[in-house]
Amino acid sequence: MAKTENVGTQSEFPIYSEIDSTPEVNSRLLEKGEAILAVSEPWRRVVPRWFCEEVCDFLGLNTSKTKPAEEDITHFRLFITLLMSVKHDDSEQHIAIPFARIAECAGMSSDLRNRNYLRGENSTGKILGRFLDETLQGVEALEPDYVDGRARELVGVLEALPDELLQMRIEALKPDADEDRVYFDYPIKSVNPTSRSRVKKKDEAKQEEWIRRALCIPQRHLLEYLHEVGKGDRSSKFRPKDEDLEHALRLATGTSKSIDARISALDQLSAIDRDPVPRYKPSYLGNTVRVFTSGYSYCNINKKLRQALQPDWIELDLASAQLAIVAHDWRVTEIEEFLRAGESIWKSLYDFMEWEDECSVPMEVAKPSLKKGLYAAIFGAGKSTIRKEMYSTFVEGAFEVGIVASQRFMDRIFSHPLVKQLLRERENQIAEIEDNGKATDTFGREIRLSSDTDARSVLAQLAQAKELELLLPALDVAKSELHRADEAEESPRFWIVLWQHDGFSVHVRDQSRRDTYVKRFQEAVNSAVGDYHTRLEVDYPEGEFDD
């Protein structure tokens, strides 16, 4: 289901169509909100000039230096958003385009919380309608359903887009320093050291504005730190080495992947090539203390691509963090005892569902699907949604290894005794929130029920706030090192380079000191988790930090 808040958080390759469904079944599912989420800010890419000019030519836009009308810029951005989102060969697909995406295209994303200017002729629906009438007349727009959290969906996009532009996408997205590169925006602007510096300063200014919009003091401190480590000369550590970029490019264009997976991977690499520094912001809607990045960044590109681009970064995360948080806060003693004993919920679910015996599915393919299902169950999704999200995630990972499983296979998760307990207790939690009409998170922030915030959203926000609190000791370690380096007028010995909700990535300058600084982070977090049965563990690289 495409949620209106799901802005800039797409983390993997596009969801593939269900391989055991007929087109008629797919069509009915899409009408219920099972759609491809439109990409965020594709104009932040760098592409060959010829590709940008081809798009301008199709839209009838003047490529001279004449200042264009604002609506021309908006229409160009809407067009490339669809061009970069659509799958290559699925005529049944719908493209979900939340109001936030449309507002980004119209340059009004800064006002999304109050929507002061997104009304009347400037409403996102009117903006999209004018664009479709003038540019893609064969596309039908299905209205959003804000009650169910479904964004507006577009039908018939693939047929309306020119075949030649669709064919050009793969070639145009390949990083190639020898070509005349431009920003994928209108009016067309060349990429050179001066323009890169100008764009970088503009992005840094935006980030300073986002810091002022923080929802609580800990979130502001996190945004301030992430801004500091990406400024000036410090930003150089985010740029991948040429050989690592080549390695990632080979992964992205591997023939074992579908054409849509290759397009998405190249799109992600293009975004990193243009500006590798993640730019963090609070939630558009102000309904979580988590921080996000717009468009593709190291935070939300495919994990294998990120590790190919930055093989020396160390990834750490809180083990089963959300499960540990709700087990403690909901007082589910059986799950607390399970985690206290050091058991892995992923192995338990994997064995219980008999993934290996029934389908020969390896753990690395099954785990993302299990995580998707478990956390959807925790935060209020219905069984049909849980089943669908698990299956979509499974198909994503199984594509490369040629494994097939029925969607009905996913139902086995509902019989796991711990999952059954979670499903029962979450209903009690939802009922309590609905009775009170509000809840207060760990930072003292009162979250009230409203037309935009239901009890399921409140549940998620409470857990996400606790998640941030558990990781604040790691932020303190990183801030202390940054302060020490500033006082000594030298570079830090280590940085937090990425923040990914329940974990983060670290860059260590001296390779021989990696183990020392990783242990410092682990000791800081693990000594402060208290009664929450989670620990900070190294997720990547595997084996290097094992005892």
C-alpha positions, -999 to 999 in steps of 0.1 A, spaced: 0 0 0 14 34 -10 12 57 20 12 94 16 40 98 42 62 73 24 84 100 10 120 94 0 123 61 19 123 36 -9 151 13 -1 153 -16 -25 147 -24 -62 111 -20 -74 85 -45 -64 80 -72 -91 45 -83 -102 33 -114 -83 45 -142 -105 15 -165 -98 -13 -139 -105 -33 -133 -136 -35 -98 -150 -72 -96 -139 -62 -104 -103 -33 -79 -104 -57 -52 -117 -81 -57 -88 -52 -57 -63 -39 -24 -78 -73 -8 -73 -69 -15 -36 -36 5 -34 -10 -21 -45 10 3 -67 45 14 -74 55 45 -54 68 73 -76 104 82 -70 113 113 -51 131 142 -67 146 126 -98 158 160 -109 186 156 -84 202 132 -108 230 140 -133 225 127 -168 239 132 -203 227 164 -219 212 145 -249 188 127 -226 176 159 -209 172 175 -243 152 145 -256 127 150 -227 125 187 -233 119 181 -270 90 157 -263 74 183 -239 80 212 -264 102 231 -240 127 258 -251 162 247 -241 176 282 -244 186 302 -213 152 321 -213 137 319 -179 109 294 -181 74 296 -166 70 279 -132 44 256 -147 69 244 -173 93 235 -146 66 217 -126 54 197 -157 90 187 -166 95 174 -131 62 156 -130 71 140 -164 105 127 -153 91 115 -120 68 92 -140 95 84 -165 119 73 -138 92 54 -118 74 33 -144 83 -3 -149 96 -14 -183 71 -40 -193 40 -42 -170 10 -26 -187 -12 -32 -157 9 -12 -133 -3 18 -113 20 46 -101 12 59 -66 20 96 -65 14 111 -30 6 148 -26 41 153 -12 56 141 -45 35 166 -65 44 194 -41 81 186 -45 77 190 -83 59 223 -78 86 236 -55 61 238 -25 74 209 -3 85 233 25 48 241 32 36 205 34 28 205 71 1 232 70 -6 229 33 -13 267 33 -7 271 -4 -18 237 -15 -54 248 -21 -76 259 -49 -57 262 -82 -25 253 -63 -38 221 -48 -18 191 -57 -48 175 -75 -53 206 -97 -15 207 -105 -15 170 -115 -47 174 -135 -33 203 -156 -2 183 -162 -21 152 -174 -44 172 -196 -15 190 -214 11 162 -215 -2 127 -209 -39 128 -218 -43 90 -218 -35 86 -181 -63 82 -156 -59 94 -121 -76 74 -93 -84 97 -63 -66 91 -30 -82 75 0 -69 94 31 -88 72 55 -70 41 43 -38 60 38 -37 54 0 -21 80 -23 -35 90 -57 -28 64 -83 -21 69 -121 -32 42 -146 -19 39 -181 14 57 -176 35 31 -196 14 34 -227 15 72 -226 52 75 -223 73 75 -255 89 41 -262 122 58 -273 126 76 -239 119 44 -220 146 26 -241 171 54 -234 168 52 -196 194 26 -190 221 41 -212 214 76 -198 218 66 -162 252 50 -165 279 71 -148 302 84 -175 326 112 -169 334 116 -206 300 128 -216 285 163 -213 267 160 -180 238 182 -169 213 183 -140 182 164 -150 160 194 -146 146 223 -166 160 247 -175 191 226 -184 222 235 -164 256 220 -170 275 202 -142 309 219 -134 328 227 -102 310 260 -99 276 246 -103 283 217 -79 295 241 -53 264 262 -57 241 233 -54 260 220 -24 256 253 -6 219 254 -14 214 219 0 233 228 31 211 259 36 180 237 32 193 213 58 198 242 83 162 251 78 151 215 84 171 215 117 149 243 129 118 222 122 129 194 145 101 179 166 122 175 198 156 183 212 172 148 205 160 149 169 175 184 165 208 172 180 209 143 155 201 166 126 228 191 137 255 163 139 246 148 105 247 183 90 281 190 104 298 158 92 285 165 56 298 201 54 328 215 36 358 193 32 343 166 54 319 157 26 348 142 6 345 109 26 311 102 10 324 101 -25 331 65 -36 364 56 -51 364 51 -89 371 13 -86 342 10 -61 319 29 -84 329 5 -112 322 -25 -90 287 -11 -82 280 -4 -118 288 -41 -127 264 -52 -100 237 -28 -113 239 -40 -149 243 -78 -142 223 -99 -167 208 -119 -139 186 -90 -129 154 -79 -147 155 -48 -168 135 -29 -142 160 -39 -115 188 -26 -136 170 7 -143 164 12 -106 200 3 -96 214 27 -122 190 54 -110 203 49 -75 240 51 -87 232 82 -107 218 99 -76 250 90 -55 272 101 -84 255 134 -85 257 141 -48 268 114 -24 262 134 8 229 125 25 207 155 34 185 147 64 152 162 73 124 156 97 91 140 86 70 160 62 39 154 82 56 157 116 44 123 127 77 106 138 110 116 153 128 96 127 149 115 101 147 110 64 166 118 31 149 129 -1 154 109 -32 180 81 -33 209 84 -9 233 59 8 206 55 34 179 40 12 196 25 -19 200 -12 -23 222 -26 5 245 -45 -19 251 -14 -39 259 7 -8 284 -18 4 300 -20 -30 303 18 -31 316 21 4 332 -13 14 351 2 43 321 16 62 310 -4 92 272 -9 97 258 -13 132 222 -18 142 201 -26 172 192 -63 171 154 -68 168 150 -33 182 113 -27 175 104 -62 188 124 -56 220 108 -22 225 72 -34 222 79 -65 242 90 -43 271 65 -15 268 35 -38 261 47 -61 289 47 -93 268 68 -114 292 71 -144 269 88 -124 242 110 -106 268 121 -140 281 127 -152 245 150 -122 238 167 -123 272 177 -159 264 196 -145 234 172 -162 209 168 -149 173 133 -141 163 143 -145 126 157 -180 131 126 -189 151 102 -177 124 124 -192 96 124 -226 112 87 -225 122 76 -216 87 99 -243 72 113 -221 46 143 -243 40 124 -276 40 94 -265 19 110 -241 -6 148 -243 -2 148 -206 6 181 -195 23 179 -173 54 193 -142 36 164 -143 12 138 -151 38 148 -126 65 137 -93 47 103 -109 42 101 -120 78 111 -85 90 85 -69 68 58 -93 81 67 -91 118 68 -53 120 37 -49 99 20 -72 124 33 -52 154 20 -19 141 -15 -28 131 -16 -41 95 -43 -66 87 -34 -101 77 -40 -95 40 -16 -65 40 10 -85 60 7 -114 36 10 -90 6 40 -71 19 58 -103 29 53 -118 -5 63 -86 -24 96 -85 -4 102 -122 -9 97 -119 -47 122 -91 -47 150 -112 -32 140 -145 -48 142 -131 -83 179 -135 -86 181 -170 -73 150 -184 -91 130 -195 -61 92 -196 -63 67 -198 -34 30 -193 -31 16 -162 -14 -4 -185 8 28 -198 22 32 -165 41 1 -173 62 23 -196 83 37 -166 102 3 -161 119 5 -195 136 38 -187 153 30 -185 191 49 -152 196 33 -136 166 -2 -147 179 6 -130 212 18 -98 194 -14 -96 173 -36 -99 205 -16 -74 225 -14 -48 197 -53 -47 197 -52 -40 234 -27 -12 229 -47 3 200 -79 2 222 -61 20 250 -49 48 227 -83 52 212 -99 54 247 -74 81 258 -74 99 225 -36 104 228 -3 91 241 30 105 252 64 94 238 96 89 257 106 125 250 74 139 265 59 147 231 21 143 232 7 126 202 -31 131 197 -54 112 175 -66 132 145 -78 128 109 -41 123 99 -30 102 129 -47 70 139 -39 47 168 -17 25 146 4 56 137 7 65 174 19 30 182 47 33 156 56 68 168 60 56 204 83 28 193 103 50 170 109 76 197 122 49 220 144 36 192 160 70 189 165 72 227 183 39 228 207 51 201 215 85 216 246 72 235 261 64 201 254 99 190 270 113 221 302 93 213 303 107 178 296 143 189 323 140 216 349 129 189 338 158 166 342 183 194 376 169 203 388 171 167 375 207 164 393 217 195 425 201 182 420 216 147 422 182 131 400 157 114 379 133 136 393 98 139 358 84 131 324 97 121 288 85 119 283 88 82 247 73 79 217 72 102 192 45 94 166 46 121 176 15 141 213 17 133 240 37 117 272 34 97 307 45 108 337 56 89 371 51 107 401 70 93 428 46 107 419 10 95 439 -5 124 417 12 150 383 0 136 378 -26 164 386 -1 191 360 25 179 333 -1 172 336 -14 207 333 22 220 300 26 203 288 -8 214 297 -3 250 280 31 251 247 18 237 247 -17 253 253 -3 288 223 21 285 196 -2 270 185 -12 305 155 -36 305 152 -35 267 166 -68 254 184 -55 224 221 -49 217 241 -29 192 256 -54 168 278 -52 137 258 -60 106 285 -54 80 313 -64 74 305 -99 86 331 -117 107 356 -88 111 344 -80 147 335 -114 159 349 -124 193 
